[in-house]
């Protein structure tokens, strides 16, 4: 595989790592969390969690899957490079 593939995965890995860290910090913990600063603290008593919290969960899972795919892709790329002797 070409070297630009590895560089693309590394850049994507750095971006998703920073984004994943920010998304995790936005989640509501036991005491409210940072998500209440951006409107995530307003929830209805019947639903349990607000739409903002559900969307935050979805975005976090999506970014986590992209992060995981980058890790696996880099591992496979490294294995192919070591196997070919390049």
N, CA, C and O of each residue as an XYZ file, in Angstrom:
344
protein
N       0.841     -1.184      0.000
C       0.000      0.000      0.000
C       0.884      1.245      0.000
O       1.992      1.219      0.536
N       0.413      2.303     -0.582
C       1.227      3.525     -0.649
C       1.346      4.218      0.711
O       0.529      4.016      1.609
N       2.379      5.033      0.829
C       2.657      5.717      2.101
C       1.605      6.782      2.416
O       1.366      7.087      3.584
N       0.977      7.350      1.385
C      -0.032      8.379      1.644
C      -1.221      7.802      2.403
O      -1.915      8.529      3.115
N      -1.460      6.498      2.257
C      -2.537      5.847      2.994
C      -2.278      5.905      4.497
O      -3.184      6.177      5.284
N      -1.039      5.648      4.880
C      -0.674      5.688      6.299
C      -0.768      7.109      6.838
O      -1.265      7.325      7.943
N      -0.290      8.083      6.057
C      -0.366      9.469      6.509
C      -1.815      9.941      6.646
O      -2.143     10.683      7.572
N      -2.664      9.518      5.742
C      -4.090      9.866      5.832
C      -4.708      9.267      7.092
O      -5.469      9.935      7.792
N      -4.380      8.014      7.380
C      -4.913      7.377      8.588
C      -4.385      8.039      9.856
O      -5.119      8.163     10.837
N      -3.131      8.462      9.849
C      -2.566      9.119     11.032
C      -3.238     10.455     11.280
O      -3.567     10.782     12.420
N      -3.448     11.238     10.215
C      -4.137     12.537     10.369
C      -5.562     12.317     10.859
O      -6.029     13.020     11.755
N      -6.252     11.343     10.272
C      -7.619     11.044     10.693
C      -7.656     10.541     12.133
O      -8.595     10.841     12.871
N      -6.649      9.785     12.532
C      -6.564      9.293     13.905
C      -6.374     10.431     14.898
O      -6.994     10.431     15.962
N      -5.533     11.391     14.570
C      -5.323     12.539     15.463
C      -6.597     13.362     15.583
O      -6.979     13.761     16.683
N      -7.258     13.617     14.457
C      -8.493     14.417     14.481
C      -9.575     13.707     15.287
O     -10.239     14.330     16.115
N      -9.756     12.404     15.051
C     -10.805     11.689     15.788
C     -10.456     11.535     17.265
O     -11.355     11.491     18.105
N      -9.169     11.452     17.596
C      -8.786     11.366     19.007
C      -9.162     12.635     19.761
O      -9.705     12.571     20.864
N      -8.873     13.787     19.162
C      -9.226     15.061     19.797
C     -10.738     15.207     19.876
O     -11.276     15.620     20.904
N     -11.423     14.869     18.788
C     -12.883     14.985     18.766
C     -13.532     14.033     19.762
O     -14.499     14.398     20.430
N     -13.010     12.826     19.865
C     -13.560     11.858     20.813
C     -13.360     12.319     22.253
O     -14.240     12.137     23.094
N     -12.211     12.912     22.536
C     -11.962     13.447     23.880
C     -12.952     14.551     24.211
O     -13.494     14.589     25.316
N     -13.194     15.448     23.268
C     -14.145     16.540     23.517
C     -15.559     16.017     23.690
O     -16.291     16.489     24.560
N     -15.954     15.043     22.869
C     -17.303     14.493     22.983
C     -17.513     13.768     24.312
O     -18.583     13.869     24.913
N     -16.507     13.047     24.765
C     -16.628     12.356     26.050
C     -16.732     13.356     27.193
O     -17.483     13.138     28.143
N     -15.986     14.446     27.106
C     -16.067     15.465     28.158
C     -17.413     16.177     28.170
O     -17.814     16.717     29.202
N     -18.109     16.187     27.055
C     -19.419     16.833     26.997
C     -20.524     15.990     27.633
O     -21.596     16.508     27.943
N     -20.273     14.714     27.827
C     -21.307     13.861     28.408
C     -21.602     14.252     29.848
O     -20.755     14.784     30.566
N     -22.827     13.968     30.233
C     -23.256     14.282     31.590
C     -22.799     13.191     32.537
O     -23.048     12.007     32.309
N     -22.143     13.594     33.577
C     -21.724     12.637     34.597
C     -22.754     12.603     35.704
O     -23.923     12.918     35.482
N     -22.334     12.226     36.880
C     -23.247     12.190     38.016
C     -23.696     13.587     38.422
O     -24.822     13.774     38.882
N     -22.813     14.567     38.251
C     -23.129     15.910     38.707
C     -23.566     16.876     37.639
O     -23.645     18.073     37.916
N     -23.859     16.425     36.418
C     -24.324     17.330     35.378
C     -23.387     17.390     34.202
O     -23.826     17.200     33.068
N     -22.111     17.647     34.424
C     -21.137     17.643     33.348
C     -21.138     18.905     32.508
O     -21.888     19.847     32.765
N     -20.290     18.902     31.511
C     -20.166     20.059     30.631
C     -21.313     20.171     29.643
O     -21.538     21.243     29.081
N     -22.048     19.078     29.419
C     -23.128     19.112     28.441
C     -24.250     20.054     28.864
O     -24.995     20.536     28.011
N     -24.388     20.324     30.147
C     -25.439     21.233     30.597
C     -25.159     22.671     30.184
O     -26.075     23.492     30.130
N     -23.892     22.983     29.890
C     -23.558     24.331     29.431
C     -24.124     24.606     28.042
O     -24.409     25.757     27.712
N     -24.292     23.566     27.223
C     -24.722     23.727     25.842
C     -26.155     23.277     25.619
O     -26.514     22.936     24.492
N     -26.971     23.264     26.637
C     -28.376     22.923     26.482
C     -28.690     21.461     26.713
O     -29.849     21.064     26.593
N     -27.715     20.657     27.036
C     -27.961     19.243     27.268
C     -28.596     18.969     28.612
O     -29.101     17.871     28.846
N     -28.579     19.946     29.498
C     -29.125     19.753     30.827
C     -30.633     19.868     30.896
O     -31.234     19.493     31.903
N     -31.251     20.373     29.855
C     -32.701     20.524     29.830
C     -33.288     19.236     29.292
O     -33.133     18.930     28.110
N     -33.956     18.483     30.141
C     -34.556     17.224     29.707
C     -35.963     17.106     30.267
O     -36.285     17.667     31.314
N     -36.781     16.373     29.556
C     -38.138     16.165     30.036
C     -38.136     15.063     31.084
O     -37.286     14.172     31.052
N     -39.065     15.120     31.994
C     -39.099     14.140     33.078
C     -39.606     12.785     32.593
O     -39.364     11.776     33.255
N     -40.301     12.732     31.458
C     -40.843     11.468     30.975
C     -39.835     10.686     30.139
O     -39.804      9.457     30.213
N     -39.021     11.360     29.355
C     -38.125     10.681     28.418
C     -36.881     10.138     29.102
O     -36.313      9.162     28.614
N     -36.439     10.708     30.185
C     -35.234     10.247     30.865
C     -34.019     11.041     30.427
O     -33.349     11.645     31.264
N     -33.720     11.055     29.143
C     -32.610     11.857     28.645
C     -33.093     12.661     27.447
O     -34.024     12.266     26.746
N     -32.452     13.776     27.232
C     -32.910     14.691     26.195
C     -32.433     14.243     24.821
O     -31.615     13.333     24.686
N     -32.965     14.906     23.819
C     -32.562     14.632     22.439
C     -31.097     14.996     22.246
O     -30.382     14.329     21.497
N     -30.650     16.046     22.915
C     -29.248     16.454     22.797
C     -28.320     15.375     23.348
O     -27.263     15.120     22.771
N     -28.696     14.744     24.446
C     -27.877     13.681     25.009
C     -27.868     12.450     24.102
O     -26.832     11.804     23.948
N     -29.005     12.125     23.508
C     -29.061     10.969     22.603
C     -28.216     11.219     21.364
O     -27.510     10.321     20.906
N     -28.281     12.434     20.814
C     -27.458     12.759     19.649
C     -25.984     12.766     20.014
O     -25.146     12.338     19.221
N     -25.659     13.249     21.209
C     -24.275     13.243     21.669
C     -23.759     11.815     21.789
O     -22.605     11.539     21.462
N     -24.613     10.907     22.259
C     -24.248      9.495     22.333
C     -23.983      8.928     20.945
O     -23.012      8.202     20.736
N     -24.852      9.266     20.002
C     -24.685      8.759     18.629
C     -23.399      9.268     17.999
O     -22.674      8.505     17.362
N     -23.113     10.553     18.172
C     -21.895     11.128     17.603
C     -20.651     10.516     18.245
O     -19.649     10.276     17.571
N     -20.724     10.270     19.546
C     -19.586      9.680     20.243
C     -19.316      8.268     19.735
O     -18.164      7.897     19.515
N     -20.360      7.490     19.549
C     -20.193      6.125     19.032
C     -19.659      6.159     17.604
O     -18.784      5.368     17.253
N     -20.170      7.061     16.785
C     -19.715      7.164     15.397
C     -18.236      7.543     15.318
O     -17.475      6.925     14.572
N     -17.831      8.546     16.077
C     -16.422      8.955     16.081
C     -15.547      7.847     16.663
O     -14.421      7.641     16.209
N     -16.062      7.133     17.667
C     -15.321      6.006     18.240
C     -15.110      4.890     17.234
O     -14.044      4.274     17.208
N     -16.113      4.620     16.402
C     -15.966      3.597     15.365
C     -14.952      4.010     14.299
O     -14.174      3.179     13.830
N     -14.955      5.292     13.914
C     -13.969      5.786     12.944
C     -12.574      5.702     13.552
O     -11.623      5.326     12.867
N     -12.440      6.051     14.839
C     -11.156      5.966     15.533
C     -10.653      4.526     15.544
O      -9.484      4.262     15.266
N     -11.550      3.603     15.868
C     -11.189      2.181     15.907
C     -10.781      1.675     14.526
O      -9.828      0.906     14.400
N     -11.504      2.107     13.490
C     -11.158      1.699     12.127
C      -9.784      2.225     11.725
O      -9.048      1.542     11.013
N      -9.432      3.417     12.168
C      -8.100      3.962     11.887
C      -7.019      3.140     12.569
O      -5.973      2.883     11.972
N      -7.250      2.726     13.798
C      -6.291      1.906     14.524
C      -6.088      0.569     13.813
O      -4.955      0.129     13.619
N      -7.184     -0.070     13.430
C      -7.094     -1.355     12.741
C      -6.423     -1.181     11.382
O      -5.595     -2.003     10.989
N      -6.777     -0.116     10.662
C      -6.172      0.138      9.356
C      -4.668      0.358      9.445
O      -3.913     -0.153      8.618
N      -4.235      1.114     10.440
C      -2.795      1.320     10.621
C      -2.082      0.025     10.995
O      -0.970     -0.233     10.535
N      -2.714     -0.776     11.819
C      -2.123     -2.063     12.185
C      -1.970     -2.983     10.986
O      -0.938     -3.633     10.818
N      -3.007     -3.033     10.151
C      -2.924     -3.862      8.947
C      -1.886     -3.327      7.977
O      -1.161     -4.101      7.352
N      -1.811     -2.014      7.847
C      -0.825     -1.403      6.952
C       0.592     -1.725      7.422
O       1.461     -2.068      6.621
N       0.812     -1.609      8.733
C       2.136     -1.933      9.273
C       2.481     -3.408      9.064
O       3.622     -3.742      8.743
N       1.501     -4.284      9.245
C       1.746     -5.720      9.062
C       2.095     -6.014      7.600
O       2.971     -6.834      7.326
N       1.422     -5.358      6.676
C       1.716     -5.560      5.261
C       3.097     -5.027      4.897
O       3.798     -5.618      4.076
N       3.488     -3.906      5.511
C       4.796     -3.337      5.218
C       5.922     -4.196      5.765
O       6.958     -4.343      5.118
N       5.734     -4.763      6.944
C       6.755     -5.625      7.533
C       6.816     -6.941      6.757
O       7.897     -7.500      6.569
N       5.664     -7.438      6.308
C       5.624     -8.694      5.575
C       6.286     -8.626      4.212
O       6.847     -9.618      3.746
N       6.228     -7.466      3.566
C       6.825     -7.331      2.244
C       8.274     -6.911      2.309
O       8.982     -6.990      1.305
N       8.733     -6.468      3.458
C      10.124     -6.059      3.617
C      10.404     -4.651      3.108
O      11.566     -4.280      2.939
N       9.375     -3.868      2.863
C       9.571     -2.516      2.349
C       9.743     -1.513      3.460
O       9.919     -0.324      3.197
